[in-house]
Amino acid sequence: MGISQRGYKKIKEKLISVYGEEKSKKVINQIEKLLEKYRKNIHFYQRKINFLNEKDIVLITYADNFMRTGEKPLVTLNRFLLNYLKEKISLVHLLPFYPYSSDDGFSVIYYKKVNPLLGNWKDLENIGKNFGLILDAVINHISAQSLWFIEYLKGNPRYKDYFISFEEIIDTSSVVRARTHSLLTKFIRKDEEIYLWTTFSPDQIDLNYQSEKVLLEMINVILFYAIDKGARIIRLDAIGHIWKKLGTSCLNLEEAHQIVQLLRAILDEICPSVLLLTETNVPYAENIKYFGDGYNEAQLIYQFPLPALVVHTFHSGDASRLAEWVKTLKVCTGKTTYFNLLASHDGIGLRPVVGILSKDEINELVDLAEKRRGFTSFVFTTEGEREPYELNITYYDIISNPERDEALNIKKFIAAHAILLSLVGIPGIYVHSLFGTNNYWEGVKKTGQKRTINRRKFKLSDLEKELSCPDSKSYKIFTSLKKLIEKRRQEKAFSPQGKQKIIVFSRHIFSILRISPDKAERILVLINVTERRQEVLLSKKDWVIQQKELFDLILELTFNLDNKIILEPYQVMWLKGIN
């Protein structure tokens, strides 16, 4: 069975737009062979999975976030997931678990192997029996210790076009990236000095996608993850940097979009249930373009402005900026949605809120992070100006106020996550947010890397003791988040294919109406973003409210519209009409 006529047309069109007609003839024949190879391994269920729904919640974690003596971390992770999170989360984003040389996994040595220190493919498949897998395709660059690169330096002709090389330093001042080291790194190849493109570090060598051989290698890798290893979602790491053209920003170029569309066309041909998630930490207007026309590019994009906007909201006690931004969000199609998050393995990005928050408001967040014993990472613009790029701090420590008592800070932290769980899209919860982890300064001292502050590893036995103690902060946050998640998963109004509308009652209350895809169910979300009591009077005539009585899904209490609704400090309400 070859490529369908429709699929052939789409794939050919994308190849021609990137490589021209002559090269594309050879490439499409190779793609056809790859599809034929992987088609033999495809399972029936992989073709029949529906799109995402309100039950889909993602846990973002490293394979070794949970450690147990005498046990491989992937086995320990599965143990934790089954004991604590089954029927709470549906998807696990496993950050890179491949053999690597730096950057906590994002400098991949072998794409098709599991780091033996973590476990093996069987361990990962065991996790996949109960949870959908999100796997990273780190395809912009590869480790300097990879076979491809070692052979390249030896002069092996097979790899001669795999990397971007120059005989001398050239002007790269127009290139936009999130690092301050020199873009070009010197290496010795066959006794001659060369300079290679290294966007993220001298150990992460950018691949040359102007070589169709590199493209085919990566299509092979992605099909391996999707078909052989059962990935539900493939995360395209740093995909905006994938195409380089001197004299441009080399970020989000049209060829990058064409390559994502090509990958979508290939997956649609063989395994349409596998979704693409693009990781592009850029302003919203650029980020949204990775949806393509809503049906031909990525099905999921990150909502990178959200983390900083939520911090701003609770720091200022004013939800106006957040509400204004939500109003501008593009309506998703039936085949696209947002990947919402507050925290991740990286820092809290500031570039995505440029143009949403003012420069003074962004600087306030920088001051806040440093006041709460975090860090700020800076970059230089193409004009040579130094500007803040991301905040390095745990989400609990930047949200909570050390001058307030713990109980109030926990309420505030849960309220922040209630925003995450209320918005259109699927929520991704970073493992440390489950427990309200504090800054890991000891780790920063060990690695010298600011991002380590948010990458602590847990000894499972110690964590389990905390989770069995009702007085511990970890227990209180974990149980509160699980309750919110349980209630969200039961409500069709929270479907990623539903609608949302901002309803303004007060700048101190974040309020949004969620509507189910069939328009039969509505939930009015009210979140007090201040430490003061707030009042709301809902009008019976208001089109938002269709019933006289509302039931709060969280408190499990009924409210009559004749009375004011009182929101205690950082209280969350999910109000549903009673028929």
Legacy VTK file of the C-alpha trace (Angstrom):
# vtk DataFile Version 3.0
C-alpha trace
ASCII
DATASET POLYDATA
POINTS 579 float
0.000 0.000 0.000
1.551 3.298 -1.094
0.682 6.875 -0.205
-2.914 7.883 -0.865
-3.480 10.284 -3.740
-4.470 13.063 -1.358
-1.530 12.410 0.959
0.900 12.237 -1.956
-0.286 15.622 -3.203
0.128 17.273 0.214
3.548 15.773 0.887
4.824 16.628 -2.577
3.570 20.208 -2.312
5.450 20.776 0.953
8.631 19.153 -0.322
8.647 21.291 -3.459
8.148 24.469 -1.431
11.281 23.672 0.595
13.561 21.687 -1.721
12.362 22.361 -5.245
10.914 19.901 -7.746
14.014 17.930 -8.707
15.128 17.007 -5.180
11.547 16.341 -4.095
11.105 13.439 -6.515
13.838 11.465 -4.767
12.722 12.482 -1.282
9.095 11.460 -1.730
10.191 8.010 -2.903
12.210 7.642 0.301
9.269 8.829 2.400
7.071 6.251 0.686
9.556 3.516 1.666
9.574 4.728 5.281
5.790 4.695 5.425
5.701 1.193 4.018
8.228 0.051 6.622
6.293 1.511 9.582
2.863 0.546 8.296
3.685 -3.055 9.164
3.979 -2.106 12.840
0.930 0.123 13.217
-1.785 -1.022 15.593
-5.461 -0.618 14.814
-6.082 1.446 17.963
-3.521 4.022 16.844
-5.789 5.025 13.995
-8.977 5.258 16.051
-8.171 7.566 18.981
-10.402 10.641 19.100
-9.193 14.207 19.551
-8.584 15.562 23.063
-11.400 16.254 25.526
-12.079 17.652 29.027
-10.608 14.532 30.659
-7.164 15.210 29.199
-4.665 16.543 31.741
-0.903 16.376 31.188
1.834 15.754 33.740
5.203 17.208 32.675
8.087 15.311 34.257
11.611 14.048 33.859
12.001 10.285 33.785
14.073 10.462 36.985
12.022 12.939 39.023
11.244 10.084 41.444
14.088 7.951 42.771
13.916 4.632 44.656
16.928 2.607 45.782
17.580 -0.409 43.564
14.983 0.563 40.955
15.277 2.217 37.559
13.668 5.700 37.585
11.185 4.889 34.801
9.882 1.996 36.918
9.644 4.300 39.935
7.830 6.928 37.883
5.276 4.358 36.743
4.810 3.259 40.346
4.096 6.848 41.410
1.727 7.457 38.502
-0.312 4.332 39.200
-0.453 4.893 42.957
-1.247 8.601 42.951
-2.403 9.883 39.568
-4.355 7.174 37.765
-7.737 8.587 36.646
-6.396 12.084 37.427
-4.079 12.673 34.489
-4.348 11.116 31.048
-1.046 12.086 29.417
2.577 12.107 30.554
5.061 14.424 28.886
8.340 12.621 29.459
11.140 15.114 29.004
14.059 13.659 26.992
15.054 10.243 28.358
17.548 9.425 25.603
21.309 9.107 26.134
22.556 12.697 26.323
25.643 14.762 27.034
24.265 18.036 28.488
21.251 20.300 29.059
19.400 17.707 31.174
18.563 15.597 28.134
18.187 18.129 25.338
21.583 17.294 23.858
20.670 13.898 22.443
23.345 11.319 21.594
21.020 8.549 20.332
17.447 9.295 19.286
16.241 5.699 19.337
17.647 4.569 22.673
16.609 4.993 26.295
19.301 6.165 28.688
20.173 2.853 30.463
20.485 4.730 33.762
16.762 5.472 33.504
15.444 2.140 32.244
14.505 0.744 28.842
11.779 0.920 26.193
9.785 -1.772 27.988
9.601 0.438 31.086
8.346 3.290 28.961
5.804 1.057 27.239
4.504 0.057 30.689
3.748 3.709 31.412
2.027 3.899 28.033
-0.424 1.140 29.030
-2.273 3.567 31.320
-1.260 7.015 30.104
-0.828 8.628 26.725
2.809 9.459 26.010
4.157 12.817 24.899
7.669 12.301 23.536
10.208 14.943 22.676
11.608 15.138 19.159
14.750 17.225 19.749
15.415 17.644 16.063
16.919 21.123 15.737
20.262 19.937 17.075
22.189 16.889 18.210
24.925 16.185 20.774
28.569 16.763 19.904
29.047 13.219 21.230
26.615 11.676 18.746
27.785 9.178 16.150
26.645 11.511 13.371
28.854 14.324 14.602
31.863 12.183 15.462
31.779 10.666 11.970
31.322 14.133 10.461
34.503 15.367 12.153
36.333 12.275 10.880
35.333 13.222 7.347
32.827 10.426 6.718
31.180 11.537 3.427
27.768 10.251 4.524
27.499 13.066 7.063
29.220 15.882 5.170
26.005 17.909 4.751
24.472 17.153 8.167
25.744 20.334 9.846
26.049 24.034 8.985
29.699 24.936 8.552
31.761 28.003 7.644
35.476 28.412 6.996
35.582 31.646 8.993
33.505 33.702 11.415
30.666 35.439 9.593
28.155 38.108 10.580
25.236 36.463 12.412
23.990 39.576 14.206
20.507 39.302 12.678
19.883 35.868 14.251
17.372 35.800 17.135
17.963 33.272 19.899
17.839 32.841 23.661
21.550 32.499 24.364
24.495 34.884 24.740
27.400 32.609 23.730
28.843 32.905 20.223
26.522 31.380 17.626
29.424 29.761 15.763
31.700 27.263 17.525
35.147 26.248 16.273
35.892 22.565 15.617
38.632 20.643 13.825
37.508 18.493 10.889
40.126 16.508 8.978
42.891 18.732 10.447
41.150 21.927 9.331
39.421 24.591 11.427
35.716 25.044 10.760
32.959 27.015 12.446
29.634 25.291 13.089
26.202 26.682 13.909
25.370 26.052 17.605
22.211 27.904 18.603
21.942 26.610 22.170
25.428 25.525 23.266
28.745 24.308 21.823
27.608 20.787 22.760
24.374 21.091 20.748
25.214 21.149 17.057
22.453 22.421 14.782
21.371 20.093 12.008
21.287 21.262 8.417
17.780 20.867 7.029
18.846 22.186 3.664
20.114 18.619 3.293
17.179 16.354 2.495
19.163 13.508 4.112
18.732 15.181 7.497
15.017 15.614 6.873
14.655 11.905 6.074
16.612 10.923 9.191
14.207 12.926 11.330
11.079 11.671 9.606
12.380 8.196 10.445
12.849 9.194 14.112
9.365 10.708 14.375
7.716 7.659 12.795
9.674 5.471 15.221
8.237 7.434 18.183
4.724 7.516 16.727
4.359 3.958 15.433
6.867 1.720 17.177
6.751 3.449 20.577
3.120 4.559 20.634
3.490 8.306 21.205
0.147 10.083 21.462
1.719 13.525 21.015
5.126 14.445 19.612
6.634 17.653 20.929
8.789 19.426 18.365
11.463 21.053 20.496
12.821 24.461 19.383
11.184 23.923 16.000
11.156 27.628 15.152
14.960 27.564 14.787
15.042 24.653 12.354
15.679 26.608 9.125
18.626 28.983 8.737
18.978 31.709 6.170
21.772 34.243 6.573
20.635 37.832 6.859
17.352 36.852 8.556
16.315 36.184 12.159
16.536 32.423 11.447
13.484 32.102 13.658
10.010 31.044 12.488
10.935 31.269 8.821
8.418 30.059 6.257
10.475 26.911 5.643
10.090 25.982 9.314
6.314 26.122 8.910
6.494 24.083 5.702
8.496 21.359 7.466
5.948 21.164 10.316
3.171 20.946 7.704
5.097 18.189 5.949
5.394 16.211 9.193
1.662 16.695 9.798
0.851 15.435 6.274
3.021 12.342 6.828
1.441 11.520 10.190
-2.045 12.150 8.818
-1.262 9.610 6.123
-0.155 6.798 8.417
-1.331 7.627 11.949
-3.706 10.625 12.152
-4.332 10.106 15.872
-0.768 11.251 16.660
-0.672 14.983 17.355
2.094 17.558 16.956
2.941 20.093 19.678
5.265 22.928 18.636
7.593 24.448 21.215
8.109 28.045 20.090
8.768 30.422 22.962
7.905 33.573 21.022
5.264 36.328 21.151
1.698 35.130 20.649
1.280 36.579 17.135
4.187 34.439 15.895
3.259 31.412 17.985
-0.300 31.204 16.668
0.970 30.804 13.108
1.972 27.216 13.933
-1.706 26.274 13.756
-1.437 26.912 10.008
-4.952 27.071 8.595
-6.244 25.094 11.568
-6.006 21.724 9.839
-2.616 21.487 8.137
0.047 22.239 10.770
0.396 21.619 14.522
-2.669 20.531 16.466
-1.271 22.014 19.682
0.743 25.103 20.528
1.997 26.262 23.909
0.368 29.221 25.632
3.676 30.685 26.740
2.286 34.104 27.810
0.141 32.425 30.483
2.778 31.745 33.204
3.994 35.341 33.414
0.488 36.779 33.042
-0.814 34.719 35.955
2.139 35.795 38.135
1.408 39.425 37.207
-2.283 38.903 38.014
-1.708 37.643 41.547
1.164 40.030 42.275
-0.914 43.061 41.273
-4.287 41.711 42.422
-5.610 42.792 39.044
-6.894 40.360 36.405
-7.328 43.022 33.704
-4.214 42.225 31.659
-4.929 38.505 31.727
-8.578 39.040 30.767
-7.673 41.398 27.913
-5.248 38.834 26.530
-7.740 35.953 26.776
-10.236 38.055 24.800
-7.764 38.234 21.897
-7.143 34.495 21.642
-7.847 32.931 18.292
-10.746 30.486 18.288
-9.453 26.953 17.824
-10.782 24.602 15.182
-12.073 21.118 15.921
-8.550 19.829 15.267
-6.457 22.371 17.201
-6.184 23.581 20.767
-3.834 25.246 23.206
-1.360 23.534 25.509
-1.711 25.615 28.675
0.899 25.626 31.425
2.129 27.708 34.350
5.440 26.006 35.062
7.850 23.811 33.154
11.397 22.462 33.265
12.517 25.816 31.854
11.932 29.222 33.383
8.963 31.580 33.179
9.370 33.122 29.738
9.172 36.904 29.441
9.527 37.258 25.678
5.963 35.947 25.071
4.451 38.787 27.152
6.258 41.568 25.313
3.468 43.738 23.938
0.991 42.335 26.480
2.682 43.636 29.622
4.500 46.964 29.623
8.263 47.162 30.086
7.703 48.417 33.644
5.375 45.510 34.411
7.929 43.022 33.076
10.653 44.652 35.173
8.362 44.320 38.207
8.290 40.568 37.633
12.095 40.528 37.397
12.314 42.387 40.721
9.754 40.019 42.254
11.686 36.899 41.204
14.919 38.248 42.636
13.181 39.371 45.852
11.888 35.817 46.258
15.385 34.400 45.794
15.092 33.366 42.189
17.133 34.415 39.164
16.665 36.144 35.843
18.260 35.043 32.578
19.065 37.795 30.079
19.753 37.890 26.347
21.040 40.519 23.970
18.765 41.821 21.223
19.947 42.216 17.632
20.463 45.899 18.537
22.854 44.841 21.296
20.513 45.696 24.175
20.326 43.454 27.242
16.803 42.350 28.082
15.253 39.809 30.481
14.416 36.507 28.814
13.085 34.276 31.580
12.625 34.039 35.341
14.278 31.066 37.019
12.300 30.216 40.129
9.756 27.602 41.177
6.177 28.605 40.521
5.243 28.205 44.188
7.998 30.554 45.321
7.120 33.313 42.872
3.366 33.078 43.529
3.524 32.779 47.319
4.326 35.750 49.537
6.755 34.827 52.339
5.256 37.621 54.445
1.884 35.826 54.518
0.969 32.598 56.277
1.249 29.262 54.491
-2.493 28.594 54.378
-3.124 31.796 52.411
-0.209 31.097 50.071
-1.544 27.611 49.346
-4.970 29.073 48.493
-3.253 31.561 46.186
-1.248 28.814 44.466
-4.355 26.675 43.944
-6.251 29.706 42.583
-3.467 30.210 40.016
-3.880 26.605 38.898
-7.642 27.010 38.770
-7.023 29.564 36.007
-4.891 26.979 34.193
-7.636 24.367 34.531
-10.405 26.736 33.434
-9.105 27.994 30.094
-9.750 26.490 26.661
-7.056 23.950 25.863
-5.458 21.068 27.691
-3.638 21.849 30.950
-0.071 20.730 31.504
1.006 20.539 35.144
4.727 20.445 35.882
5.604 17.781 38.433
6.883 20.327 40.974
3.604 22.210 40.922
1.871 19.105 42.299
3.684 19.582 45.604
4.527 23.305 45.724
8.260 22.636 45.548
10.531 25.412 46.812
13.624 26.782 45.096
16.423 24.244 44.743
19.440 26.452 45.416
21.701 23.506 46.259
21.161 22.202 42.730
22.108 25.543 41.194
25.356 25.512 43.188
26.144 22.011 41.894
25.415 22.632 38.210
26.036 26.356 37.869
22.810 26.482 35.824
19.981 28.817 36.866
17.296 26.486 35.503
18.297 23.797 38.004
16.406 25.815 40.628
13.221 24.195 39.300
14.561 20.678 38.620
14.827 18.998 42.017
14.674 15.180 42.133
12.568 13.415 44.770
13.494 10.445 46.900
10.150 8.651 46.614
10.092 7.393 50.207
10.572 10.939 51.544
7.880 12.320 49.271
5.445 9.580 50.258
5.937 10.481 53.929
4.989 14.079 53.144
1.971 12.996 51.103
0.743 10.871 54.011
0.903 13.818 56.438
-2.243 16.028 56.260
-0.363 18.923 57.891
2.350 19.103 55.219
2.302 21.684 52.471
2.831 18.989 49.838
-0.218 17.056 51.033
-2.459 20.138 51.064
-1.450 21.248 47.558
-1.513 17.754 46.069
-4.955 16.887 47.446
-6.409 20.281 46.475
-5.120 20.023 42.907
-6.407 16.476 42.551
-9.887 17.558 43.669
-9.914 20.379 41.117
-8.741 18.000 38.404
-11.398 15.412 39.298
-14.171 18.004 39.034
-12.841 19.447 35.788
-12.734 16.048 34.120
-16.449 15.536 34.777
-17.581 18.724 33.006
-18.065 18.933 29.228
-17.987 22.724 29.479
-14.226 22.406 30.021
-13.720 20.572 26.730
-10.833 21.972 24.653
-13.313 22.086 21.771
-15.717 24.234 23.779
-15.890 28.024 23.859
-14.862 30.653 26.374
-15.899 34.245 26.972
-14.497 36.769 29.414
-17.182 38.270 31.680
-15.976 41.332 33.594
-17.404 41.868 37.083
-14.355 43.409 38.719
-10.658 43.757 37.967
-10.041 41.835 41.185
-11.890 38.770 39.918
-10.874 36.648 36.951
-14.182 35.543 35.469
-14.767 33.489 32.372
-17.702 31.589 30.941
-17.010 28.106 29.587
-19.475 26.545 27.152
-19.551 22.896 26.070
-19.149 22.060 22.353
-22.865 21.225 22.055
-23.732 24.472 23.950
-25.818 22.463 26.407
-23.654 23.138 29.466
-22.148 26.321 30.897
-19.840 26.985 33.799
-19.135 30.457 35.125
-15.628 30.623 36.603
-15.006 33.186 39.363
-11.504 33.477 40.870
-10.619 36.086 43.462
-7.051 37.141 42.647
-6.620 39.184 45.833
-6.200 38.544 49.554
-9.335 40.591 50.248
-12.961 39.504 50.211
-14.784 40.354 46.965
-18.494 40.584 46.153
-20.310 39.741 42.925
-23.947 40.376 42.081
-25.162 38.322 39.144
-28.162 39.585 37.205
-30.973 37.191 36.365
-31.307 39.022 33.077
-27.664 38.524 32.263
-27.389 36.201 29.231
-24.663 34.347 31.128
-27.128 32.977 33.624
-29.983 30.801 32.440
-31.199 29.518 35.818
-32.175 31.193 39.081
-29.939 28.946 41.155
-26.288 28.112 40.637
-24.344 25.208 42.077
-20.681 25.698 42.988
-18.895 22.531 41.881
-16.012 23.209 44.264
-17.789 23.974 47.533
-20.802 21.883 46.491
-23.159 24.645 47.635
-26.152 26.261 45.944
-26.421 30.025 45.433
-29.584 32.004 44.740
-29.182 34.889 42.317
-31.162 37.172 44.618
-28.129 37.236 46.896
-24.619 38.590 46.454
-21.903 36.013 45.958
-19.042 36.463 48.413
-15.571 35.323 47.372
-13.102 34.900 50.201
-9.389 35.672 49.563
-8.168 33.599 46.575
-11.409 31.627 46.488
-12.340 29.755 43.317
-15.909 29.066 42.187
-17.085 26.970 39.255
-20.785 27.851 39.025
-23.182 25.678 37.083
-26.894 26.311 36.566
-29.380 24.016 38.281
-32.119 22.835 35.931
LINES 1 580
579 0 1 2 3 4 5 6 7 8 9 10 11 12 13 14 15 16 17 18 19 20 21 22 23 24 25 26 27 28 29 30 31 32 33 34 35 36 37 38 39 40 41 42 43 44 45 46 47 48 49 50 51 52 53 54 55 56 57 58 59 60 61 62 63 64 65 66 67 68 69 70 71 72 73 74 75 76 77 78 79 80 81 82 83 84 85 86 87 88 89 90 91 92 93 94 95 96 97 98 99 100 101 102 103 104 105 106 107 108 109 110 111 112 113 114 115 116 117 118 119 120 121 122 123 124 125 126 127 128 129 130 131 132 133 134 135 136 137 138 139 140 141 142 143 144 145 146 147 148 149 150 151 152 153 154 155 156 157 158 159 160 161 162 163 164 165 166 167 168 169 170 171 172 173 174 175 176 177 178 179 180 181 182 183 184 185 186 187 188 189 190 191 192 193 194 195 196 197 198 199 200 201 202 203 204 205 206 207 208 209 210 211 212 213 214 215 216 217 218 219 220 221 222 223 224 225 226 227 228 229 230 231 232 233 234 235 236 237 238 239 240 241 242 243 244 245 246 247 248 249 250 251 252 253 254 255 256 257 258 259 260 261 262 263 264 265 266 267 268 269 270 271 272 273 274 275 276 277 278 279 280 281 282 283 284 285 286 287 288 289 290 291 292 293 294 295 296 297 298 299 300 301 302 303 304 305 306 307 308 309 310 311 312 313 314 315 316 317 318 319 320 321 322 323 324 325 326 327 328 329 330 331 332 333 334 335 336 337 338 339 340 341 342 343 344 345 346 347 348 349 350 351 352 353 354 355 356 357 358 359 360 361 362 363 364 365 366 367 368 369 370 371 372 373 374 375 376 377 378 379 380 381 382 383 384 385 386 387 388 389 390 391 392 393 394 395 396 397 398 399 400 401 402 403 404 405 406 407 408 409 410 411 412 413 414 415 416 417 418 419 420 421 422 423 424 425 426 427 428 429 430 431 432 433 434 435 436 437 438 439 440 441 442 443 444 445 446 447 448 449 450 451 452 453 454 455 456 457 458 459 460 461 462 463 464 465 466 467 468 469 470 471 472 473 474 475 476 477 478 479 480 481 482 483 484 485 486 487 488 489 490 491 492 493 494 495 496 497 498 499 500 501 502 503 504 505 506 507 508 509 510 511 512 513 514 515 516 517 518 519 520 521 522 523 524 525 526 527 528 529 530 531 532 533 534 535 536 537 538 539 540 541 542 543 544 545 546 547 548 549 550 551 552 553 554 555 556 557 558 559 560 561 562 563 564 565 566 567 568 569 570 571 572 573 574 575 576 577 578
